[in-house]
Amino acid sequence: SGNRRTLIDGLPSGLAAPDMSVDGPPGLALNGNVLYVAIGEGDSFRNGPNPGTILPNPAGPSSPIFSTILQITFSSDPSKITAGFTLANADQYTLLDGNDVTLTNSSGDTADIDLLAEFRFIPDAHAIYRNSHPYGLTLLSTDPGHLFLSDAGMNSVVKIDLGNGHHQVLTRFASTPNPTKQPPPFSEAVPTSVRPHGHKLLVTLLSGAPFVPGTSRVMEVDPATGTSTTFIPWLSSAIDVLFRGGSSV
């Protein structure tokens, strides 16, 4: 019918470096009554002293649960829930402390929320700090015990255990030389979406600054070994991919 409704409101978002664009939850994966939500980096960082560098936001982030994966279990089929839920700021701190949050809507439905996985920034020789930016999420029917994440900040695909939240880097994508005379000398991979492709994964690499045409691509990743191969080369600004019936869109 085209009618819009809110399922859950109050999720974290903030103005992100380098261009102060809004960054909130960029990725979703639904498995029955369970919804997995990737929460981006939000306003955790600000531009550093040199181009391509970042520093922790001196004012502090607006949410304690940026760069996380939330697991939301609804009491019934979420497609049939007509009244929305709202996550309060205090609930975010409860999740950070390792405790579950249960929300109830006006119709009596419930949503049990758990912080499944949490990611942190690390020191970086070139950027000062390297941020973790959870972006795309997917489930794989041939590996039902795991959730797969594309981390646009760490240039990686991460495998997350749905039982305990333990996560491991499945593969990292190397930067490519910048063919232009403008800085930086290398263009980062910036993986955005991750999608199922049979028993393997398809990952779009947006590519980073200076966004040279033809450097974006789609990669195929083996979830068992982490081996990656080029699936579609020579693209520009690829954000998402969907394999369906023998064709990729």
C-alpha positions as CSV (number, residue, x, y, z in Angstrom):
1,S,0.0,0.0,0.0
2,G,3.0,2.3,0.4
3,N,2.0,3.2,4.0
4,R,4.9,4.0,6.2
5,R,5.2,3.0,9.9
6,T,8.0,3.2,12.5
7,L,9.1,-0.1,13.9
8,I,11.7,1.2,16.4
9,D,12.7,4.8,17.0
10,G,15.4,6.5,19.1
11,L,18.4,4.6,17.6
12,P,21.7,6.4,17.8
13,S,22.8,8.8,15.1
14,G,25.2,11.8,14.8
15,L,27.1,14.1,12.5
16,A,30.1,12.1,11.2
17,A,33.6,13.3,10.0
18,P,34.8,14.3,7.5
19,D,31.9,16.1,6.0
20,M,29.5,16.1,9.0
21,S,26.9,14.0,7.2
22,V,24.3,12.2,9.4
23,D,25.4,8.6,10.3
24,G,23.1,6.2,12.2
25,P,22.0,2.6,11.5
26,P,23.2,1.7,8.0
27,G,22.5,-2.1,8.0
28,L,19.8,-4.6,8.8
29,A,19.3,-8.3,8.7
30,L,16.0,-10.1,9.6
31,N,15.7,-13.7,10.7
32,G,12.1,-14.5,11.6
33,N,11.2,-12.4,14.6
34,V,14.9,-11.4,15.2
35,L,16.2,-8.2,13.7
36,Y,20.0,-7.4,13.7
37,V,20.9,-3.7,13.4
38,A,24.3,-2.3,12.6
39,I,24.9,1.0,14.4
40,G,27.4,3.3,12.6
41,E,30.2,5.5,14.1
42,G,27.9,8.5,14.5
43,D,29.7,11.5,15.9
44,S,32.5,9.5,17.6
45,F,35.2,11.3,15.6
46,R,36.2,14.7,14.3
47,N,38.7,15.7,11.6
48,G,42.3,15.6,12.6
49,P,45.1,18.2,11.9
50,N,45.8,16.9,8.4
51,P,43.5,15.6,5.6
52,G,42.6,12.0,6.0
53,T,43.2,12.0,9.8
54,I,40.6,11.7,12.6
55,L,40.6,12.2,16.3
56,P,38.0,11.2,19.0
57,N,35.3,13.8,19.3
58,P,36.5,16.2,22.1
59,A,32.9,16.8,23.1
60,G,32.3,13.1,23.4
61,P,29.9,11.0,21.3
62,S,26.2,11.5,21.6
63,S,25.6,7.8,22.2
64,P,27.5,5.1,24.1
65,I,26.7,2.4,21.6
66,F,28.0,3.6,18.3
67,S,29.9,1.0,16.3
68,T,27.8,-1.9,17.6
69,I,25.4,-4.6,16.5
70,L,22.0,-4.8,18.2
71,Q,19.9,-7.9,18.3
72,I,16.2,-7.2,18.7
73,T,13.8,-10.0,19.3
74,F,10.1,-9.2,18.8
75,S,7.3,-11.0,20.5
76,S,5.6,-11.5,17.2
77,D,6.1,-11.1,13.4
78,P,7.6,-7.6,13.0
79,S,5.8,-7.1,9.7
80,K,2.5,-7.4,11.6
81,I,3.4,-5.0,14.5
82,T,1.5,-1.8,14.0
83,A,2.6,0.3,17.0
84,G,6.3,1.3,17.2
85,F,8.9,1.1,20.0
86,T,11.2,3.8,21.2
87,L,14.7,3.3,22.6
88,A,15.5,5.9,25.3
89,N,18.9,7.3,26.0
90,A,19.0,5.6,29.4
91,D,18.4,2.3,27.6
92,Q,21.5,2.8,25.6
93,Y,23.6,2.9,28.8
94,T,21.8,-0.2,30.0
95,L,22.9,-2.0,26.9
96,L,26.4,-0.7,27.2
97,D,26.6,-2.3,30.7
98,G,25.8,-5.7,29.2
99,N,22.2,-5.8,30.3
100,D,19.2,-6.5,28.1
101,V,16.4,-3.9,27.5
102,T,12.8,-4.9,27.0
103,L,10.5,-2.3,25.3
104,T,6.7,-2.5,25.2
105,N,4.6,-0.7,22.7
106,S,1.0,0.6,23.1
107,S,-0.4,-2.6,21.7
108,G,1.4,-4.8,24.3
109,D,4.0,-6.2,21.9
110,T,7.5,-6.5,23.2
111,A,11.0,-6.0,21.8
112,D,13.9,-7.5,23.7
113,I,17.2,-5.8,22.8
114,D,20.7,-7.1,23.4
115,L,24.1,-5.6,22.4
116,L,25.4,-8.5,20.4
117,A,28.8,-7.2,19.4
118,E,30.8,-4.0,20.0
119,F,33.7,-2.6,18.0
120,R,36.4,-0.1,18.9
121,F,38.8,2.2,17.1
122,I,42.5,1.5,16.9
123,P,45.7,3.6,16.5
124,D,46.7,4.1,12.9
125,A,50.1,5.4,11.6
126,H,48.5,7.4,8.8
127,A,45.0,8.4,10.1
128,I,46.1,8.8,13.8
129,Y,43.0,6.7,14.6
130,R,41.2,4.1,12.5
131,N,37.5,3.9,13.1
132,S,35.2,0.9,13.1
133,H,32.1,1.7,11.0
134,P,29.7,-1.2,10.9
135,Y,27.8,-0.9,7.6
136,G,26.2,-3.9,5.9
137,L,24.8,-7.1,7.5
138,T,23.7,-10.4,6.1
139,L,22.8,-13.9,7.1
140,L,23.9,-17.0,5.2
141,S,21.6,-20.0,5.0
142,T,24.5,-22.4,4.7
143,D,26.0,-21.0,7.9
144,P,23.0,-20.2,10.2
145,G,25.1,-19.8,13.3
146,H,26.8,-16.6,12.1
147,L,26.1,-13.0,11.1
148,F,28.4,-11.3,8.5
149,L,29.3,-7.6,8.7
150,S,31.0,-5.3,6.3
151,D,33.1,-2.8,8.3
152,A,33.6,0.3,6.1
153,G,36.1,1.8,8.6
154,M,38.3,-1.2,9.1
155,N,38.1,-2.3,5.4
156,S,37.0,-5.8,6.5
157,V,34.4,-8.5,6.6
158,V,33.6,-9.7,10.1
159,K,32.1,-13.0,11.1
160,I,30.0,-12.8,14.3
161,D,28.9,-15.8,16.4
162,L,25.1,-15.4,17.0
163,G,25.4,-17.5,20.2
164,N,27.9,-15.4,22.1
165,G,28.7,-12.4,20.0
166,H,32.3,-13.4,19.5
167,H,33.6,-11.9,16.3
168,Q,36.6,-12.4,14.1
169,V,37.9,-10.7,10.9
170,L,37.2,-12.9,8.0
171,T,39.2,-10.8,5.5
172,R,40.6,-7.4,5.0
173,F,40.7,-5.5,1.7
174,A,44.0,-3.8,0.8
175,S,44.1,-0.2,-0.3
176,T,44.9,0.5,-4.0
177,P,47.4,3.1,-5.4
178,N,45.9,6.4,-6.3
179,P,46.6,7.1,-10.0
180,T,46.0,10.8,-9.7
181,K,48.4,13.4,-8.6
182,Q,46.2,14.5,-5.7
183,P,46.5,13.1,-2.2
184,P,46.2,10.6,-0.6
185,P,48.7,8.2,-2.2
186,F,46.3,5.2,-1.7
187,S,42.6,4.8,-2.0
188,E,40.9,2.7,0.7
189,A,38.6,-0.2,-0.1
190,V,35.6,0.9,2.0
191,P,33.4,-2.2,2.0
192,T,29.7,-1.2,2.1
193,S,27.1,-4.0,1.6
194,V,27.5,-7.7,2.2
195,R,25.0,-10.1,0.5
196,P,24.6,-13.9,0.2
197,H,25.7,-15.5,-3.1
198,G,25.0,-19.2,-2.8
199,H,27.3,-20.4,-0.1
200,K,29.5,-17.4,-0.5
201,L,29.3,-13.6,0.1
202,L,29.3,-10.6,-2.3
203,V,30.8,-7.4,-0.9
204,T,30.7,-4.0,-2.6
205,L,33.8,-1.9,-2.3
206,L,32.9,1.8,-2.6
207,S,36.5,2.9,-2.6
208,G,37.7,6.0,-0.8
209,A,39.0,9.4,-1.7
210,P,39.7,10.6,-4.3
211,F,37.0,8.3,-5.7
212,V,38.7,7.5,-9.0
213,P,36.2,6.0,-11.6
214,G,36.8,2.3,-12.1
215,T,38.3,1.6,-8.7
216,S,35.1,0.5,-7.1
217,R,34.2,-3.2,-7.4
218,V,32.2,-6.2,-6.2
219,M,34.2,-8.9,-4.4
220,E,33.2,-12.6,-3.7
221,V,34.3,-13.8,-0.3
222,D,34.4,-17.4,0.9
223,P,33.0,-17.4,4.5
224,A,34.9,-20.5,5.4
225,T,38.4,-19.3,4.4
226,G,38.1,-15.6,3.9
227,T,39.5,-15.9,0.4
228,S,38.3,-13.0,-1.8
229,T,38.2,-12.7,-5.6
230,T,37.0,-9.9,-7.9
231,F,33.4,-10.6,-9.0
232,I,32.6,-7.4,-10.9
233,P,35.5,-4.9,-11.6
234,W,35.7,-1.4,-13.0
235,L,32.7,0.2,-11.1
236,S,32.3,3.7,-9.7
237,S,30.8,4.3,-6.2
238,A,29.2,0.8,-5.7
239,I,27.1,0.9,-2.5
240,D,25.0,-2.3,-2.7
241,V,24.6,-5.5,-4.7
242,L,21.9,-8.2,-5.0
243,F,22.3,-11.6,-6.7
244,R,19.0,-12.9,-8.0
245,G,18.3,-15.7,-10.4
246,G,21.7,-15.6,-12.2
247,S,22.1,-11.9,-12.4
248,S,23.6,-9.2,-10.2
249,V,22.0,-5.8,-9.7
